[in-house]
Amino acid sequence: MNINRLETDIFSLINFKDNQNEQLVLKSMQDDLSNEFLLVSDSKEFMKSTEILANKTGLFEKFSATVDIDTKKYLDDLGRLKLALLNRSAVDKIINKTDEFFKESAESFLNQFIFRPLSARDDFFALATHSSMFDEKIRLNISDMMLEIKSEDGNFFLVKARLKPNYDPKELIKFYQELKAQSSIKNYKTYISSGALYGAFAKMDADKESLYMSLISLALTSLFLLLAFRNFSIFNIVFIAIFGFACGFCASLLLFDQLHVMVVIISTSLVGLMFDFALHWLGKFKNQKIQSHSIQSMLKIFILGLFITMSGYAVFILAPLELLRQVAVFSFFTLFGAFLFTYFCLPLLLEGKIFSQSIGFSKILIWFHSFCILLSKKIGFKFLILLFIISSSFLMINFSKIIVSDNIRDYSNSPQNLLDDSIKIAHITGANVSNLMIVVRADKDIVAKERALIKELKNAKLIQDYSAISKIFLSQAEQDSIKELFKKAKIDSKISGFYQSLGIDEELLKAEFKRIVNLNTLSVDEILSSDLAREFRKFMLENKSSIIYADGFIKNNQSSEILAKYNAFSVNFVDTLNQNFTEAKHSAVILKIAAFCIAFVILWLFFGLNKAFIVMSLIALGVLIVLCGFVIFNLHVNIFVVFGLILASAVGIDYMIFAMNQDLVSDERIFGILAASLTSFISFFMLSFSSTNAISLFGLCVSLSIVFYALAASILSVKSESR
């Protein structure tokens, strides 16, 4: 299996409905930013020393404390773009206070304290002094070619680096910790931010968590299996999972270009289901020498359970969300592979082996059997109806708590120090941290289109602030209007007098005015082609549409109408993914109801209407009781909880089918149910201790459901025998 075909980005799960091409390009831009590494420090020396350390790690495509720019070319670009990069205050003064602007321009010849990046020969009217490039918080310090930030917290220096595509997350964390340690020793203010760092720490925490959970789960499961079967050969059932998952992976990668890691995480919970067949078969022949052909007596009940479970997952192939379709395919072929190995291969591996129970386990089994007999006498049809009515009524009253939208923040566990650094860097640099973006579709003069859109949104108080090319570049129309004003100023005697009073020759003055009038009107593409403006290419998409990073944008009918008027649309990846997960949750519920109907029909055909009704009623009751528990303890019913209920209901149906197997006596049925449920319960209950909320809720949901269904199936097996 090619590991590169495993997708880990959570945003890849978004199901784009409208504006698909542009949103996919937008997503690819966000993917690109995830490999960006930002380092901010108040020490110039520290920044230079980090360059040596960074280059030793081999993590980065390029890491440099200084900006690799040809100074002459930089100044040439500044001269060529001086008109297109005029800041807003200068433009407003040229238009509304023309005389005042030219008077200040003339006085700049005598004021040695005025910042003039270009000489008077290259920039007679000091237009570059008013460049929007110098309005940005992040400026290029030409003297040492470092990116400098002047903020209210002091002066800082910035390094922007890009990680290599196949960087080592462990090395990245090591580099981060080394930088923090060195900075702390010398008492520097240092902040680091990178999307890749979040992923690296998340992976490290997940690996640690997975390791100790797996070890505890493995130890408990191994102990249980040895107590229940007293033969190390029982561990051959591991091959069932290996073969099943291999089938699931292969089928999924044949049918999908990429498989999301979330699908793998959800589907690995099928381990309990995969072992069910084997444990029920061995439960029937405990204390006997295993003969490979003995499994044939279980074929009918195995196929029935397999068909119902697989059909339950197969309906998800009809879901609109790719996530659900991938889960359907992976689960379907995993279960089918597990069945094939259990039926055709496992008997050969266990041929001649004898499995017996320890004294302790036998006592527990006898006690549990007696307990089920007692409950079977106390619990009747009327009690179940009452329980059904109470739980249904409770959920109807609290229905609003069940349909709460999903929040992807529940699916991650980000270190607080990283979040604090990211917020601090955004504050220092003045970067917009909004998740919402407005895409303005391509236009002949897209800057003018952006400005008109922003003006209308601001007038309607639908946006607070923004970052966009229209905040930095002048539109072609604005450039032309400025040149027209210079053309008029050329023949204005009052304006000419400001310069002539300094002894500047009239012909020289006219020539300088003419140079401005003859400047090329530059398009966005022409501006962005220069190295000077390369940092602003992030505002443009490949299809010539532009992006506005909006802060405080209010999405309502009025803003939607304004966006439509300018052929633009808004997108928020987090909100979109939350919406997709919520829709997936609803789709999963609807499709699972359909699967329940299929299961009911199949059970009806095999066991009759009454037994089919009892089984499906118990399955539905289990779902209701677990949901009641979640509502009572104010736990979020997210998509993982829904998947947990779906999985658990499939497990429950399996348990009920084995409970009605007339080829086994009740203690054999209960042994198989108890063995299967305990192995599943251990693995899922350990997940409930996860620090990631979504995984914790998933594990808790499934483990509680397993307890209910195992107990219900055991009681049903006793009642079935008494009849």
FENSULJO-V534835 format. One record per pair of residues at least 12 apart in sequence whose ideal C-beta (glycine too) atoms are under 7 Angstrom apart, sorted by the first residue. I is the first residue (numbers start at 0). J is the second residue. Records with the same first field share a line. If there is no record, write none. Layout:
# FENSULJO-V534835
I->J, J
This chain:
# FENSULJO-V534835
0->248, 252
4->252, 257, 258
5->258, 260
6->257, 258, 259, 260
7->260
8->30
9->407, 410, 576
10->26, 29, 572, 576
11->259
12->259, 322, 576, 579
13->572, 575, 576, 579
14->319, 320, 321, 579
18->568
20->542
21->438, 540, 542, 544
22->570
24->540, 541, 542
25->436, 438, 540, 570
28->537
29->572
32->194
33->194, 195
34->161, 162, 195
35->159, 161, 193
36->160, 161, 162, 193, 195
37->159, 191, 192, 193, 424
38->158, 191
39->155, 157, 190, 424, 427
40->155, 156, 182, 187, 188, 189
41->153, 154, 155, 187, 188
42->187
43->145, 156
45->182, 185, 187, 189
46->64, 156, 158
47->64
49->64, 178
50->62, 63, 64
52->177
53->160, 174
56->170, 174
58->162, 163, 166, 170, 171, 174
59->160, 161, 162, 163
60->161, 163
61->160, 161
62->158, 160
64->145, 158
65->143, 144, 145
66->139, 144, 145, 146
68->144, 530
70->141
72->530
73->530, 531
74->117
76->529, 530, 531
77->116, 117, 127, 130, 531
78->117, 121, 122, 127
80->521, 526, 529, 531, 532
81->122, 126, 127, 130
82->126, 478, 481, 515, 518
83->472, 473, 478, 521, 526
84->130, 131, 132, 472
85->126, 129, 130, 131, 473, 481
86->129, 130, 131, 134
89->129
90->473, 477, 481
93->481, 484
94->484
97->484, 488
98->493, 494
101->488, 494, 497
102->497
104->124, 125
105->497, 498, 501
107->125
108->501
113->128
114->128
115->128
123->511
124->511, 515
131->471
136->148, 149, 150, 428, 429
137->157, 428
148->427, 428
150->427
152->427
155->427
162->195
166->195
168->198, 199, 202
171->195, 196, 199
172->199, 200, 203
175->191, 196
178->191
190->420, 423, 424
191->420
192->420, 421, 424
196->417
197->413, 417
200->414, 417
201->411, 412
204->412, 690
208->689, 690
212->685, 686, 688
215->685
216->681, 682, 685
219->681
220->678, 681, 682
223->677, 678
226->357, 359, 360
227->356, 360, 674
228->281, 354
229->354, 355, 356, 357
230->352, 353, 354
232->349, 352
233->354
235->345, 348, 349
236->274, 277
238->340
239->273, 274, 277, 337, 340, 341, 345
240->270, 273
242->336, 337, 340
243->273, 333, 334, 336, 337, 340
244->333
245->336
246->332, 333, 335, 336
247->266, 329, 332, 333, 336
250->328, 332
251->325, 328, 329
254->328
255->325
258->325
259->322, 325
261->322
262->322, 325, 326, 329
265->326, 642
266->326, 329, 330, 333
268->646, 683, 701
269->330, 333, 334
270->682
271->650, 675, 678, 679, 682
272->308, 334, 649, 650, 653
273->334, 337
274->675, 678
275->653, 675
276->301, 338, 341
277->341, 345
278->671, 674, 675
279->297, 657, 671, 675
280->294, 297
281->354
282->667, 670, 671, 674
283->663, 667
285->354, 355, 356, 670
286->355
287->353
288->351, 353
289->349, 350, 351, 352
291->346, 347, 350
294->342, 346
296->662
300->656, 657, 660
301->338, 342
303->605, 656
304->653, 656
305->334, 338
306->601
307->598, 601, 652
308->334, 649, 652, 653
309->331, 334, 335
310->594, 597
311->594, 598, 649
312->327, 330, 331
313->327, 331
314->590, 593, 594
315->327, 590
316->328
317->590
318->586, 590
319->586
320->579, 582, 583, 586
322->583
323->583, 586, 587
364->670, 673
367->669, 673
368->666, 669
371->669, 713, 714, 717
372->717
374->714
375->714, 717, 718
378->714
383->616, 620
386->620
387->620, 623
390->623, 624, 627
391->623
393->627
394->623, 626, 627, 630
397->630
400->630
401->626, 630, 636
403->635, 636
404->577, 581
405->577, 580, 581, 584, 637, 638
406->577
407->573, 576, 577
409->635, 637, 692, 693
410->691, 693
411->691
412->690, 691
431->466, 548, 550
433->548, 549, 550
434->571, 572, 573
435->549, 552, 569, 571
436->546, 547, 548, 549, 569, 570
437->547, 549, 562, 567, 569
438->544, 546, 567, 568, 570
439->452, 544, 545, 547, 565, 567
440->544, 566, 567
441->542, 543, 544
444->474, 475, 476
445->523, 545
446->468, 469, 472, 473, 474, 523
447->474, 476
448->565
449->467, 468, 469, 545, 547
450->469, 474
451->565
452->565, 567
453->465, 469
455->561
456->558, 561
459->557, 561
461->552, 553, 557, 558
462->549, 551, 552
463->550, 551
464->550, 551
465->547, 548, 549, 550
466->548
467->538, 545, 547, 548
468->523, 535, 538, 545
471->535
472->523, 526
475->520, 522
478->520, 521
479->520
482->515, 516, 518
485->512, 515, 516
486->516
488->512
489->509, 512
495->508
523->539
527->539
552->569
554->569
580->638
583->638
584->638, 641
587->641, 642, 645
588->641
591->645
595->615
598->615, 652
599->611, 615
602->614
606->659
610->659
614->652, 655
617->655, 711
618->648, 651, 652
621->651, 704, 707, 708, 711
622->644, 648
624->707
625->644, 700, 703, 704
628->703
634->696
635->696
637->693, 696
639->693, 696, 697
640->696, 697, 700
642->697
643->697, 700, 701
644->700, 704
646->701
647->700, 701, 704, 705, 708
650->679, 705, 708
651->704, 708
654->672, 676, 708, 709, 712
655->712, 715
657->671, 672
658->672, 712, 715, 716, 719
659->719
664->720
665->716, 717, 720
668->716
669->713, 716
672->709, 712, 713, 716
673->709
676->705, 709
679->705
680->702, 705, 706
683->698, 701, 702, 705
684->698, 702
685->698
686->698
687->699, 702
